[in-house]
């Protein structure tokens, strides 16, 4: 994935997993902006094309993380992770390609 070409102005809406979350003024894209150049793949990427889709995606993400904490069967955990990833992908496949959506589902 290439970093987005958006140039701003940017409006910060919060922090997410150690990086700034911003809206690009001209496009409305939701971006996770780099805090460092560590090459983790978690920074500097489009996470959603607009605020509506971002909120729908983050709802699935938060709900999925909370439910995963209650599942004790490894097969069910795997299937549930896949279900959450598919739901986020269905809402917006371009934004879902950012690793931030899956990182927390697979790493404690």
Secondary structure, 3 states (H helix, E strand, C coil): CCCCCCCCCEEEEEEECCEEEEEECCCCCEEEECCCCCCCCCCCEEEECCHHHHHHHHHHHHHHHHHHCCCCCHHHHHHHHHHHHHHHHHHCHHHHCCCHHHHHHHCC
